[in-house]
């Protein structure tokens, strides 16, 4: 018998079930007036349920050519001022934010079928708060940041390992050593959207939009 052709990738992907599990409901009518309150409620549910890396998020920026760039980071804090993350000012993220100080954040908790999208201006925090964040990192993470080589080509892994060992020795000799380029950034949101998946694909979407009178809540088509 002739061999049958393997299924096309498109057919294979379409055959994977999506949202075929119990998912929580979401009633936008009962949503709080401020998006931060709802975000923290969803984040706490993810933490309490044991979702891995619940504070991981995708940071999206644009480079000098206008091309989009995205990577996963860890949320450092969220409060009335916005959503905080840290990065090296001399690295790609910092350079892109210096040129275009706006960004988008995306959180996704697959176990709940929930997504939160944040968009807004980005402001650097004070050197003192940035230094405190740097010193709260582990010794190896500080040593790597002090090298200042993020995203550069690593042509000699052995030389890279030696450089990291030397940098770690500096950190151990001077535990208060701070990289002046390490920066806390805050995304000050003007739009925050909450998305709750549903098995029938009639997803529930609620967008908060910042206006002069305060936050306005609006439902969106799924």
C-alpha positions in Angstrom: 0.0 0.0 0.0 1.3 3.5 -0.8 2.2 5.6 2.2 -0.3 8.2 3.1 0.9 11.7 3.2 1.3 13.1 6.7 -1.4 15.6 7.7 -0.6 19.2 6.9 0.5 21.3 9.8 -2.6 23.5 9.4 -4.9 20.4 9.8 -2.8 19.2 12.8 -3.1 22.5 14.5 -6.8 22.9 13.9 -7.3 19.5 15.5 -5.8 20.6 18.8 -8.6 21.3 21.3 -8.7 24.8 22.7 -10.3 25.9 26.0 -11.6 22.3 26.4 -11.5 22.5 30.2 -13.5 24.2 33.0 -13.0 27.9 32.8 -14.2 30.6 35.2 -16.9 33.0 34.3 -16.4 36.8 34.1 -19.2 39.3 34.6 -17.9 42.7 33.5 -20.9 44.4 35.2 -19.3 43.5 38.6 -15.8 44.7 37.6 -14.2 47.3 39.9 -13.8 50.9 38.8 -10.0 50.7 38.7 -8.2 48.1 36.5 -5.4 47.6 39.1 -7.9 46.0 41.5 -9.2 43.5 38.9 -5.6 42.7 37.7 -4.5 41.9 41.3 -7.6 39.7 41.8 -6.8 37.7 38.7 -3.1 37.5 39.6 -3.9 36.3 43.2 -6.2 33.6 41.8 -3.3 32.4 39.5 -0.9 32.4 42.4 -3.3 30.5 44.7 -4.0 27.9 42.0 -0.3 27.2 41.6 0.0 28.6 38.1 3.8 28.5 37.1 5.4 31.8 36.9 2.1 33.7 37.3 3.9 37.1 37.2 5.6 36.5 33.9 4.6 38.9 31.1 5.5 39.7 27.5 7.0 43.2 27.1 6.6 44.6 23.6 8.5 47.6 22.3 9.6 48.9 18.9 13.2 49.6 17.7 14.6 52.6 15.8 13.2 51.2 12.5 9.7 50.8 13.9 10.0 47.0 14.0 8.2 45.3 17.0 10.2 43.4 19.5 8.9 41.2 22.3 10.3 39.1 25.2 9.1 37.6 28.5 10.0 39.4 31.7 8.9 39.3 35.4 6.6 41.9 36.8 8.4 43.6 39.7 5.4 45.6 41.1 2.1 47.1 40.3 0.5 50.0 42.1 -1.4 53.2 41.4 1.5 54.5 39.3 1.5 51.5 36.9 3.3 48.2 36.1 7.0 47.9 36.9 9.8 45.9 35.3 13.6 46.2 35.3 16.1 46.3 32.4 19.6 47.4 31.5 19.4 50.9 30.0 22.3 50.1 27.6 20.6 46.8 26.4 18.1 46.5 23.6 15.1 47.1 25.8 16.6 50.2 27.3 17.7 51.6 24.0 14.3 51.0 22.4 12.5 52.6 25.3 14.8 55.6 25.2 13.9 56.1 21.5 10.1 55.3 21.9 9.1 55.4 25.5 5.9 53.4 25.1 5.3 49.7 25.6 2.7 47.0 25.8 2.5 44.2 28.4 0.7 40.9 28.0 -0.2 38.5 30.8 -1.7 35.1 30.0 -2.8 32.4 32.5 -3.6 29.4 30.3 -5.2 27.4 33.2 -7.9 30.0 33.5 -8.1 31.1 29.9 -7.3 34.7 31.0 -5.3 37.4 29.3 -4.6 41.0 30.4 -3.2 43.5 27.9 -1.6 46.8 29.1 -0.5 49.7 26.9 1.0 53.0 27.9 3.9 55.4 28.3 7.1 54.2 30.0 9.0 56.2 32.6 12.3 55.4 34.3 12.3 55.3 38.0 14.8 57.1 40.3 18.4 55.9 40.5 17.9 55.1 44.2 14.9 52.7 43.5 16.7 51.2 40.6 19.7 50.5 42.7 17.6 48.9 45.4 16.1 46.6 42.8 19.5 45.7 41.4 20.8 44.8 44.9 17.7 42.6 45.5 18.8 40.4 42.6 20.9 37.2 43.2 24.7 37.5 43.0 25.0 35.8 39.7 22.3 37.9 38.1 24.1 41.0 39.3 27.4 39.8 38.0 25.9 39.1 34.6 24.3 42.5 34.4 27.5 44.2 35.3 29.2 42.7 32.2 26.9 45.0 30.1 26.9 42.5 27.2 23.2 41.6 27.0 22.2 40.3 23.5 25.6 40.7 22.0 27.1 37.8 20.1 28.8 35.2 22.3 31.6 33.9 20.1 33.6 32.2 22.8 31.5 30.5 25.6 34.7 29.7 27.6 35.7 33.4 27.6 32.1 34.3 28.5 32.3 31.9 31.5 35.6 33.4 32.6 34.2 36.9 32.3 31.2 36.0 34.4 33.5 34.4 37.1 35.5 37.6 37.3 32.4 39.7 37.5 31.0 37.4 40.3 34.2 37.9 42.2 33.7 41.7 42.0 30.2 41.3 43.4 31.4 39.0 46.2 34.2 41.5 47.1 31.8 44.5 47.0 28.2 43.4 47.8 27.0 47.0 47.4 28.2 47.3 43.9 25.5 48.7 41.6 25.3 48.9 37.8 24.3 52.5 37.1 22.5 51.4 33.9 20.2 49.1 35.8 16.8 50.8 35.6 13.3 50.2 37.0 10.7 51.2 34.4 7.0 51.9 34.9 4.4 51.4 32.3 1.8 54.1 33.0 -1.3 52.5 31.4 -3.8 54.4 29.3 -5.5 51.1 28.2 -5.9 47.9 30.2 -8.0 45.0 28.6 -9.2 41.9 30.4 -10.1 38.9 28.3 -11.8 35.7 29.6 -11.9 32.8 27.2 -15.0 30.6 26.7 -15.2 27.1 25.1 -17.8 28.3 22.6 -15.4 31.1 21.5 -17.8 33.8 22.7 -15.0 35.4 24.8 -15.7 38.2 27.3 -13.6 41.3 26.9 -13.6 44.4 29.1 -11.4 47.4 28.3 -10.5 50.2 30.7 -9.6 53.4 29.0 -8.0 56.3 30.9 -9.8 59.6 30.2 -9.6 63.1 31.8 -12.6 62.2 34.0 -11.0 58.9 35.1 -11.1 55.3 34.0 -14.0 54.3 31.6 -15.1 50.7 31.2 -16.3 49.4 27.8 -17.3 46.0 26.6 -15.7 44.7 23.4 -16.9 42.2 20.8 -15.1 38.9 21.2 
